Amino acid sequence: MEITSTAVVFAGTLVAILTFGFVGVPLLLWTALAAGLLFFTGATTPVWTTFAIIAVVFNLPPLRTLLISRGVMALMKKLQFIPQISPTEQAALKSGDVWVESELFSGKPNFNRMLAESYPKLTPEEQAFIDGPVERLCAMVNDWDIWQRRDLPPEVWDFIKKERFFGMIIPKEYGGHGFSATCHSDVLQKIGSRSLPVCISVMVPNSLGPAELLLHYGTDEQKKYYLPRLARGEEIPCFALTEPTAGSDAASIQSSGTVFKGTDGKLYLKLNWNKRWITLASISTTLGLAFRLYDPENLLGKGVDIGITCALIPTKTPGITANRRHDPLGVPFYNCPTQGKDVVVSIDAIIGGIPNAGKGWLMLMECLAAGRGISLPAQSTGGAKYVARVASAHATVRKQFGMSIGTFEGIQEPLARTGALTYLLEGARRYTTGAIDKNIKPPVVTAMAKYYFTEISRKMVNDGMDILGGQAISQGPRNLMAHAYRAVPVCITVEGANILTRTLIIFGQGALRAHPYAYKEVDALERNDASTFDRAFWGHIGHVVRNTFRSILLSVTRGWLTWTPSDRHVARYWRRLNWASATFALHADLAMGSLGGKLKSKGKTTGRFADVLGWMYLATATLRRYEAEGRRKEDLPFVHWALQYAFHEIQNAFDGLFANMEMPGPGALLASIFRGPIRWYASLNPVGHMPHDSLDFQVARLMQIPGEQRDRIFGEGIYVPTSLDDQFGKLEAAFKLTYESDGVAAKVRAAVRRKALKKAPAQQLYKEAVEKGIITRAEFENVARAEELRNQVIQVDDFGLQEYVARGATSGTSTAGPAGAPVAGAGVTYAARSGAGAE
């Protein structure tokens, strides 16, 4: 059949359109393509004239701005299309930095850039601290004892101060350690795997609070005075932010400070506050306070309502009350209320002095932009490694129906989940701290880290509880899981409740900050800058066009149109990441374009977008770990399971978005198409699915083999005791002996099958096996020792009736902490016990 010139042109035009759309070429090339079509079709003069006018207007920005963009701006303002952004929201948006999340938001991620981001290691000095003081601190700690006494022992407090654990982020010039964010994270990870109360007590002075605020914003005098004292533990800090009416919405604080001039002619602050959920408050000596500052006489020249301000106040100052404790689900760390009534301090108490009056919210947001990526992600990852290691050891040691329960498919499913997600979390932890170590503070990424790390950790603790069964619900020193189970909701709640973090911060902030054009449009509208708006608006239109083509073509080809930067084992995941990014970017723009300011109140929609973005980031970090660690083939079962699960979660979020797509007015028809055909198509062509059962088996089996791989994935970074006096250490010993004895048992079973041994009770059978040389005497003794240890570690604690009642009666008592501050019901204070003068 003869191919006509029209068919050739049509095919060529179609290829050009698809290529131009997929690549995202400038408007000028689209104009040239359109002109070529008009020429080939023999367009008339009126058509050419109309085309020329349109082409000139759209390709000349000044003319386009004057004739079109100004009208678009006016319409957007009239329809209130752009959400109203409060001053506190503006401060949050301007704080921190945009990082690799912008690549995921782009629809066309730059994989070279994402892989070039660092995956850091510790310096020799930092590793020495981990192997030395941190290891010794963990060895000192008896978590059961801490929970019973409701406080850390005096010797633990002393050791923490002596080794300057409170000074990890303080530079050496001020007497601190000056550790990297990665080392800071590693320290918390290891302590968190041993005792959460100890971890929190070390975590808080190194997170959002006096030390970090002073480092970034303090005056030289403030730094020289406070930082050395904080590093040595002479000052115990806390930071008072949250209030009864200001939890996750911390910007709505009611605490106030008023500027006045004293009789000596100097300026002072009169402060009043009522704070709660303030960690370390009742034992603190220095209280960081966030409050709203007022200046009725305009003494500072900044107006009457200056805004949120941060100050440092000695807790001995008259008018301060901080002598009570909250009880956060029984987790024994100092979490307290504090009140201040007409507390008077010098104006110099403001962190950074008078120039920083009113800048407190921006200061807090910038610090939190980094801090969210360190503390709770570190604790969650340490907890994940601990759960995976304990659960896999128990699954081997615990036998039912004559077999280790780790061979049961019902156990392998949650066991594989804990193992693979531990691999994922460690990759994401290091990827995130790598950015912070480069002085990048990505608030969207760290919000994702806080939310997804703590949520994954919650699921893993539940899995650990299920695997350990009765041992996990019987409290006592033998229980290796109960304290983690009780503490999980605390981590979910602090640093911004998880529900609000997911539905408001991750996508709400990310949609403006990480999007290549959205914030530029909003900012231009706020400033009535038509020229900037023109560039952003039409760039945004091109962005949508490109991602429409990319989403469709990558979906049809399942990502095969894209380049992948890795080996064949993980190439498909890079392709899916490209596909998911394009689909996410397109639908994010559709949601923003159709709902406008209303999107802010659509928590279910923004939460699903957050899930897509969050799991794309976790998948990226997992792939980065695989590359950074040399593409270890033996780790591929963990890599495959983690990545398949991540894309399954992405698909779930897309399903929810398609099923609930809302587009008011003219977009209603398009929304119905999404809820119908597109949703149906996506179910037949998903970007991801759950890992296959065979992958569960592979991961669970590897977790139950002692050796280098298990120690590397589930041992590096956490405290693994070797003493048989420690329940965890005893479980580890029983696990290794049980694994070895299973090999001996296989020899004996094989001998029975070939009739070299006759069936008999186990003890007699093994004795005959030794006599006949089928197994050695050493192997026989290992089997006996394994059975002895196995029997010991599967026992649970019990208490006499009077002892049980007495434990309940005394569980509410408490002692004071390192500062010797009296606490309600404390009895003898630590300061009195240590010989210091009691308050």
Sequence and secondary structure as in RCSB ss.txt:
>XXXX:A:sequence
MEITSTAVVFAGTLVAILTFGFVGVPLLLWTALAAGLLFFTGATTPVWTTFAIIAVVFNLPPLRTLLISRGVMAL
MKKLQFIPQISPTEQAALKSGDVWVESELFSGKPNFNRMLAESYPKLTPEEQAFIDGPVERLCAMVNDWDIWQRR
DLPPEVWDFIKKERFFGMIIPKEYGGHGFSATCHSDVLQKIGSRSLPVCISVMVPNSLGPAELLLHYGTDEQKKY
YLPRLARGEEIPCFALTEPTAGSDAASIQSSGTVFKGTDGKLYLKLNWNKRWITLASISTTLGLAFRLYDPENLL
GKGVDIGITCALIPTKTPGITANRRHDPLGVPFYNCPTQGKDVVVSIDAIIGGIPNAGKGWLMLMECLAAGRGIS
LPAQSTGGAKYVARVASAHATVRKQFGMSIGTFEGIQEPLARTGALTYLLEGARRYTTGAIDKNIKPPVVTAMAK
YYFTEISRKMVNDGMDILGGQAISQGPRNLMAHAYRAVPVCITVEGANILTRTLIIFGQGALRAHPYAYKEVDAL
ERNDASTFDRAFWGHIGHVVRNTFRSILLSVTRGWLTWTPSDRHVARYWRRLNWASATFALHADLAMGSLGGKLK
SKGKTTGRFADVLGWMYLATATLRRYEAEGRRKEDLPFVHWALQYAFHEIQNAFDGLFANMEMPGPGALLASIFR
GPIRWYASLNPVGHMPHDSLDFQVARLMQIPGEQRDRIFGEGIYVPTSLDDQFGKLEAAFKLTYESDGVAAKVRA
AVRRKALKKAPAQQLYKEAVEKGIITRAEFENVARAEELRNQVIQVDDFGLQEYVARGATSGTSTAGPAGAPVAG
AGVTYAARSGAGAE
>XXXX:A:secstr
    HHHHHHHHHHHHHHHHHHHT  HHHHHHHHHHHHHHHT  HHHHHHHHHHHHHHH HHHHIIIIIHHHHHH
HHHTT S    HHHHHHHHSS   THHHHHHSS  HHHHHHS      HHHHHHIIIIIHHHHHH  HHHHHHHT
S  HHHHHHHHHTTGGGSSS GGGTS    HHHHHHHHHHHHTT HHHHHHHHGGGSTTHHHHHHHH  HHHHHH
HHHHHHTTSS EEEE  BTTBSS GGG   EEEEEE TTS EEEEEEEEEEEEETGGG SEEEEEEEEE TT TT
SS SEEEEEEEEEETTSTTEE      STT  S EEEEEEEEEEEEGGGBTT GGGTT HHHHHHHHHHHHTTTH
HHHHHHHHHHHHHHHHHHHHHH EETTEEGGGSHHHHHHHHHHHHHHHHHHHHHHHHHHHHHTT   HHHHHHHH
HHHHHHHHHHHHHHHHHHTHHHHS STT SSHHHHHHHHHHHHSSS HHHIIIIIIHHHHHHHTSSSHHHHHHHH
HHT HHHHHHHHHHHHHHHHHHHHHHHHHHHHTTTTS   S TTTHHHHHHHHHHHHHHHHHHHHHHHHHGGGGG
G HHHHHHHHHHHHHHHHHHHHHHHHHHTT  GGGHHHHHHHHHHHHHHHHHHHHHHHHT    GGGHHHHHHII
IIIHHHHHHS S     HHHHHHHHHHHTS SHHHHHHHTTTS     TTSHHHHHHHHHHHHHHHHHHHHHHHH
HHHTTSS    HHHHHHHHHHTTSS HHHHHHHHHHHHHHHHHT      HHHHHHHHHHTT     TT    TT
  S HHHHTTS   
